[in-house]
C-alpha cells in the first residue's frame, strides 16, 4: 500500500493542493486517512476514485447520473 501526501495526490490528479484541502472540508474527493496530524491518501483509493469519475457523454455528466467529485 503506497501512501501519498496531499501534494503528491494533487500532482497525481492534476490539481492544486489547496483543492484537496477544500474537498476534505466539503466531504468531496477521494477518501483519505489521518495519521496523527498528517493526511495521507492510499494511491489505489485515489486511482479508483478517479476511475469512478469517468463519463460516457456530456449529457451523462450534466444529468447528474454520475456522482460528481464525491467520495467513491
VMD Tcl script that builds the backbone (N, CA, C; Angstrom):
set m [mol new atoms 216]
animate dup $m
set s [atomselect $m all]
$s set {name element resname resid chain x y z} {
  {N N UNK 1 A 0.860 -1.172 0.000}
  {CA C UNK 1 A 0.000 0.000 0.000}
  {C C UNK 1 A 0.903 1.231 0.000}
  {N N UNK 2 A 0.773 2.026 -1.052}
  {CA C UNK 2 A 1.572 3.242 -1.165}
  {C C UNK 2 A 0.756 4.431 -0.659}
  {N N UNK 3 A 1.306 5.130 0.311}
  {CA C UNK 3 A 0.654 6.314 0.861}
  {C C UNK 3 A 1.204 7.562 0.191}
  {N N UNK 4 A 0.300 8.473 -0.143}
  {CA C UNK 4 A 0.666 9.742 -0.766}
  {C C UNK 4 A 0.283 10.881 0.164}
  {N N UNK 5 A 1.110 11.918 0.182}
  {CA C UNK 5 A 0.731 13.103 0.949}
  {C C UNK 5 A -0.164 13.994 0.082}
  {N N UNK 6 A -0.587 15.101 0.617}
  {CA C UNK 6 A -1.504 15.991 -0.087}
  {C C UNK 6 A -0.915 16.487 -1.408}
  {N N UNK 7 A 0.336 16.924 -1.395}
  {CA C UNK 7 A 0.971 17.458 -2.605}
  {C C UNK 7 A 1.118 16.377 -3.675}
  {N N UNK 8 A 1.499 15.174 -3.274}
  {CA C UNK 8 A 1.654 14.076 -4.236}
  {C C UNK 8 A 0.317 13.687 -4.857}
  {N N UNK 9 A -0.724 13.682 -4.043}
  {CA C UNK 9 A -2.057 13.347 -4.545}
  {C C UNK 9 A -2.552 14.418 -5.501}
  {N N UNK 10 A -2.348 15.674 -5.143}
  {CA C UNK 10 A -2.748 16.772 -6.020}
  {C C UNK 10 A -2.031 16.671 -7.360}
  {N N UNK 11 A -0.750 16.367 -7.338}
  {CA C UNK 11 A 0.012 16.234 -8.580}
  {C C UNK 11 A -0.529 15.080 -9.421}
  {N N UNK 12 A -0.833 13.963 -8.789}
  {CA C UNK 12 A -1.373 12.802 -9.494}
  {C C UNK 12 A -2.691 13.141 -10.182}
  {N N UNK 13 A -3.514 13.958 -9.531}
  {CA C UNK 13 A -4.825 14.323 -10.068}
  {C C UNK 13 A -4.793 15.576 -10.935}
  {N N UNK 14 A -3.656 16.254 -10.991}
  {CA C UNK 14 A -3.560 17.483 -11.773}
  {C C UNK 14 A -4.281 18.649 -11.120}
  {N N UNK 15 A -4.272 18.666 -9.798}
  {CA C UNK 15 A -4.950 19.712 -9.038}
  {C C UNK 15 A -3.955 20.497 -8.205}
  {N N UNK 16 A -4.414 21.622 -7.673}
  {CA C UNK 16 A -3.629 22.354 -6.688}
  {C C UNK 16 A -3.857 21.689 -5.329}
  {N N UNK 17 A -2.833 21.628 -4.487}
  {CA C UNK 17 A -3.012 21.012 -3.163}
  {C C UNK 17 A -4.166 21.623 -2.367}
  {N N UNK 18 A -4.390 22.916 -2.528}
  {CA C UNK 18 A -5.471 23.588 -1.806}
  {C C UNK 18 A -6.839 23.024 -2.183}
  {N N UNK 19 A -6.983 22.567 -3.424}
  {CA C UNK 19 A -8.257 21.990 -3.857}
  {C C UNK 19 A -8.598 20.769 -3.011}
  {N N UNK 20 A -7.620 19.910 -2.771}
  {CA C UNK 20 A -7.863 18.729 -1.940}
  {C C UNK 20 A -8.223 19.124 -0.514}
  {N N UNK 21 A -7.602 20.175 -0.002}
  {CA C UNK 21 A -7.920 20.643 1.347}
  {C C UNK 21 A -9.378 21.096 1.423}
  {N N UNK 22 A -9.818 21.822 0.425}
  {CA C UNK 22 A -11.209 22.290 0.372}
  {C C UNK 22 A -12.157 21.103 0.249}
  {N N UNK 23 A -11.823 20.169 -0.634}
  {CA C UNK 23 A -12.672 18.989 -0.817}
  {C C UNK 23 A -12.812 18.181 0.467}
  {N N UNK 24 A -11.732 18.073 1.244}
  {CA C UNK 24 A -11.820 17.322 2.507}
  {C C UNK 24 A -12.827 17.981 3.442}
  {N N UNK 25 A -12.816 19.285 3.510}
  {CA C UNK 25 A -13.759 20.022 4.356}
  {C C UNK 25 A -15.189 19.798 3.873}
  {N N UNK 26 A -15.369 19.748 2.554}
  {CA C UNK 26 A -16.692 19.595 1.954}
  {C C UNK 26 A -17.148 18.142 1.857}
  {N N UNK 27 A -16.276 17.205 2.200}
  {CA C UNK 27 A -16.630 15.794 2.095}
  {C C UNK 27 A -16.610 15.283 0.670}
  {N N UNK 28 A -15.811 15.898 -0.172}
  {CA C UNK 28 A -15.704 15.522 -1.585}
  {C C UNK 28 A -14.341 14.895 -1.835}
  {N N UNK 29 A -14.166 14.372 -3.036}
  {CA C UNK 29 A -12.870 13.855 -3.446}
  {C C UNK 29 A -12.590 12.455 -2.938}
  {N N UNK 30 A -11.370 11.994 -3.165}
  {CA C UNK 30 A -11.013 10.632 -2.757}
  {C C UNK 30 A -10.932 10.495 -1.238}
  {N N UNK 31 A -11.155 9.275 -0.768}
  {CA C UNK 31 A -11.053 9.030 0.673}
  {C C UNK 31 A -9.618 9.254 1.128}
  {N N UNK 32 A -9.467 9.650 2.381}
  {CA C UNK 32 A -8.139 9.919 2.934}
  {C C UNK 32 A -8.059 9.343 4.331}
  {N N UNK 33 A -6.864 9.316 4.846}
  {CA C UNK 33 A -6.626 8.828 6.200}
  {C C UNK 33 A -5.857 9.879 6.985}
  {N N UNK 34 A -6.175 9.975 8.259}
  {CA C UNK 34 A -5.420 10.855 9.156}
  {C C UNK 34 A -4.513 9.969 9.988}
  {N N UNK 35 A -3.236 10.232 9.921}
  {CA C UNK 35 A -2.248 9.530 10.730}
  {C C UNK 35 A -1.615 10.596 11.610}
  {N N UNK 36 A -2.074 10.656 12.847}
  {CA C UNK 36 A -1.687 11.778 13.694}
  {C C UNK 36 A -2.294 13.036 13.093}
  {N N UNK 37 A -1.443 14.004 12.800}
  {CA C UNK 37 A -1.913 15.234 12.157}
  {C C UNK 37 A -1.762 15.187 10.645}
  {N N UNK 38 A -1.111 14.154 10.147}
  {CA C UNK 38 A -0.827 14.052 8.712}
  {C C UNK 38 A -2.009 13.450 7.951}
  {N N UNK 39 A -2.300 14.021 6.798}
  {CA C UNK 39 A -3.315 13.487 5.892}
  {C C UNK 39 A -2.596 12.651 4.847}
  {N N UNK 40 A -3.087 11.437 4.634}
  {CA C UNK 40 A -2.492 10.550 3.639}
  {C C UNK 40 A -3.595 9.931 2.796}
  {N N UNK 41 A -3.266 9.701 1.534}
  {CA C UNK 41 A -4.151 9.037 0.588}
  {C C UNK 41 A -3.488 7.742 0.152}
  {N N UNK 42 A -4.263 6.676 0.056}
  {CA C UNK 42 A -3.750 5.428 -0.497}
  {C C UNK 42 A -3.849 5.553 -2.016}
  {N N UNK 43 A -2.737 5.340 -2.692}
  {CA C UNK 43 A -2.692 5.530 -4.143}
  {C C UNK 43 A -3.795 4.751 -4.853}
  {N N UNK 44 A -4.027 3.507 -4.468}
  {CA C UNK 44 A -5.066 2.691 -5.106}
  {C C UNK 44 A -6.455 3.307 -4.914}
  {N N UNK 45 A -6.720 3.910 -3.745}
  {CA C UNK 45 A -8.002 4.577 -3.496}
  {C C UNK 45 A -8.170 5.785 -4.408}
  {N N UNK 46 A -7.099 6.542 -4.586}
  {CA C UNK 46 A -7.145 7.733 -5.440}
  {C C UNK 46 A -7.423 7.327 -6.882}
  {N N UNK 47 A -6.737 6.303 -7.361}
  {CA C UNK 47 A -6.931 5.848 -8.738}
  {C C UNK 47 A -8.330 5.273 -8.942}
  {N N UNK 48 A -8.859 4.568 -7.946}
  {CA C UNK 48 A -10.224 4.035 -8.035}
  {C C UNK 48 A -11.239 5.173 -8.065}
  {N N UNK 49 A -11.020 6.192 -7.235}
  {CA C UNK 49 A -11.914 7.350 -7.225}
  {C C UNK 49 A -11.876 8.056 -8.576}
  {N N UNK 50 A -10.676 8.218 -9.114}
  {CA C UNK 50 A -10.527 8.878 -10.405}
  {C C UNK 50 A -11.261 8.101 -11.484}
  {N N UNK 51 A -11.147 6.791 -11.476}
  {CA C UNK 51 A -11.830 5.945 -12.449}
  {C C UNK 51 A -13.343 6.090 -12.328}
  {N N UNK 52 A -13.841 6.237 -11.107}
  {CA C UNK 52 A -15.279 6.372 -10.878}
  {C C UNK 52 A -15.828 7.700 -11.396}
  {N N UNK 53 A -14.968 8.659 -11.693}
  {CA C UNK 53 A -15.407 9.969 -12.177}
  {C C UNK 53 A -15.635 9.992 -13.679}
  {N N UNK 54 A -15.344 8.894 -14.364}
  {CA C UNK 54 A -15.445 8.840 -15.827}
  {C C UNK 54 A -16.893 8.998 -16.289}
  {N N UNK 55 A -17.066 9.676 -17.425}
  {CA C UNK 55 A -18.373 9.858 -18.060}
  {C C UNK 55 A -18.301 9.350 -19.494}
  {N N UNK 56 A -19.445 8.917 -20.006}
  {CA C UNK 56 A -19.522 8.491 -21.400}
  {C C UNK 56 A -19.974 9.613 -22.319}
  {N N UNK 57 A -20.639 10.613 -21.761}
  {CA C UNK 57 A -21.111 11.729 -22.575}
  {C C UNK 57 A -21.314 12.952 -21.693}
  {N N UNK 58 A -21.402 14.105 -22.333}
  {CA C UNK 58 A -21.644 15.324 -21.557}
  {C C UNK 58 A -23.038 15.320 -20.956}
  {N N UNK 59 A -24.006 14.673 -21.627}
  {CA C UNK 59 A -25.360 14.619 -21.065}
  {C C UNK 59 A -25.390 13.786 -19.789}
  {N N UNK 60 A -24.587 12.733 -19.728}
  {CA C UNK 60 A -24.489 11.934 -18.502}
  {C C UNK 60 A -23.939 12.788 -17.375}
  {N N UNK 61 A -22.928 13.583 -17.667}
  {CA C UNK 61 A -22.313 14.468 -16.678}
  {C C UNK 61 A -23.322 15.506 -16.205}
  {N N UNK 62 A -24.020 16.135 -17.145}
  {CA C UNK 62 A -24.945 17.210 -16.814}
  {C C UNK 62 A -26.207 16.725 -16.109}
  {N N UNK 63 A -26.629 15.490 -16.372}
  {CA C UNK 63 A -27.877 14.999 -15.787}
  {C C UNK 63 A -27.706 14.502 -14.360}
  {N N UNK 64 A -26.464 14.462 -13.885}
  {CA C UNK 64 A -26.216 14.009 -12.528}
  {C C UNK 64 A -26.227 12.501 -12.390}
  {N N UNK 65 A -26.112 11.778 -13.499}
  {CA C UNK 65 A -26.109 10.321 -13.445}
  {C C UNK 65 A -24.845 9.781 -12.814}
  {N N UNK 66 A -23.837 10.583 -12.699}
  {CA C UNK 66 A -22.619 10.138 -12.023}
  {C C UNK 66 A -22.452 10.970 -10.768}
  {N N UNK 67 A -21.742 10.438 -9.811}
  {CA C UNK 67 A -21.521 11.145 -8.547}
  {C C UNK 67 A -20.380 12.124 -8.755}
  {N N UNK 68 A -20.713 13.365 -9.012}
  {CA C UNK 68 A -19.722 14.385 -9.347}
  {C C UNK 68 A -18.796 14.665 -8.170}
  {N N UNK 69 A -17.544 14.309 -8.346}
  {CA C UNK 69 A -16.487 14.621 -7.385}
  {C C UNK 69 A -16.860 14.263 -5.951}
  {N N UNK 70 A -17.476 13.117 -5.804}
  {CA C UNK 70 A -17.823 12.672 -4.462}
  {C C UNK 70 A -16.905 11.547 -4.043}
  {N N UNK 71 A -16.972 11.213 -2.814}
  {CA C UNK 71 A -16.172 10.103 -2.317}
  {C C UNK 71 A -16.717 8.813 -2.886}
  {N N UNK 72 A -15.822 8.019 -3.448}
  {CA C UNK 72 A -16.255 6.750 -4.046}
  {C C UNK 72 A -16.505 5.718 -2.980}
}
mol reanalyze $m
mol bondsrecalc $m
mol representation Tube
mol addrep $m
